[in-house]
Amino acid sequence: MSANAAHGAAWSEKKVTDVQLHYLPWDDYIRGSWCTRITVRFGAAVAELLLGGDGRDGRLSPAADNVAVLLDPPQLPEWEPTAH
């Protein structure tokens, strides 16, 4: 089992204490919002679910069709619009 898999397995046993949906206005033509990030709290621990994936350079990049899960990230990627 990889270190990431072992770390994730430990998270599955914790109780969810809070969920926050981070929305932005869609645009001027469509009435509504889109959610680019979901924060799930497990007590003091945090999981960030982002619309992102593995980019061509092997780094996390924005994506419209993939969800990346960051466990206790020290910061969010610069490209995440709700991080600012």
matplotlib code that plots the C-alpha trace (Angstrom):
import matplotlib.pyplot as plt

x = [0.0, 1.4, 1.8, -1.1, -3.4, -2.5, -3.1, -6.5, -7.5, -7.0, -9.4, -12.2, -12.5, -13.0, -16.4, -17.3, -17.8, -18.4, -18.9, -18.6, -19.5, -17.5, -19.6, -18.9, -21.4, -21.7, -21.7, -23.8, -25.9, -26.7, -28.4, -26.8, -23.5, -20.8, -19.0, -15.2, -14.3, -15.8, -14.1, -14.8, -13.7, -12.9, -12.4, -9.0, -8.2, -9.3, -10.0, -10.3, -12.1, -11.2, -12.0, -8.5, -6.3, -2.9, -1.6, 0.8, 3.7, 2.7, 1.4, -2.1, -4.0, -7.5, -10.0, -13.7, -14.0, -12.0, -12.0, -8.7, -8.7, -6.1, -5.7, -4.6, -3.1, -0.7, -2.3, -4.6, -3.4, -3.1, -5.6, -8.4, -10.7, -12.2, -8.8, -8.4]
y = [0.0, 3.4, 6.2, 8.1, 5.1, 4.5, 8.1, 8.0, 4.8, 6.6, 9.4, 7.0, 6.2, 9.8, 11.5, 14.4, 17.5, 20.1, 20.5, 23.8, 24.3, 27.1, 28.7, 31.4, 33.2, 31.4, 34.4, 37.3, 35.2, 32.1, 32.6, 30.4, 29.4, 26.7, 24.9, 24.6, 23.4, 21.5, 21.5, 18.5, 18.8, 15.8, 17.7, 19.5, 17.6, 18.9, 17.4, 19.8, 18.4, 20.5, 20.4, 19.4, 16.6, 15.5, 18.0, 17.3, 18.3, 15.9, 18.7, 19.3, 21.4, 22.7, 20.2, 20.3, 16.5, 15.3, 15.8, 16.0, 15.3, 17.1, 16.0, 18.7, 20.9, 23.6, 25.9, 25.7, 25.9, 29.5, 28.6, 27.8, 30.8, 30.5, 30.4, 34.2]
z = [0.0, -0.9, 1.6, 0.0, 0.1, 3.8, 4.6, 2.8, 4.6, 7.9, 6.8, 6.0, 9.7, 10.8, 11.4, 9.0, 11.1, 8.4, 4.6, 2.8, -0.9, -2.6, -5.4, -7.9, -10.2, -13.5, -15.9, -17.0, -19.4, -17.3, -14.0, -11.5, -9.9, -10.3, -7.5, -8.1, -4.6, -1.6, 1.8, 4.0, 7.7, 9.9, 13.2, 12.7, 9.5, 6.1, 2.7, -0.3, -3.4, -6.4, -10.1, -11.1, -12.3, -13.5, -16.0, -18.9, -16.7, -13.9, -11.7, -10.5, -13.1, -13.5, -15.1, -15.9, -15.9, -12.9, -9.1, -7.2, -3.4, -1.4, 2.2, 4.6, 1.9, 3.1, 0.5, -2.5, -6.1, -7.5, -10.3, -7.8, -8.1, -4.6, -2.9, -3.1]

ax = plt.figure().add_subplot(projection="3d")
ax.plot(x, y, z, "-o")
ax.set_aspect("equal")
plt.show()
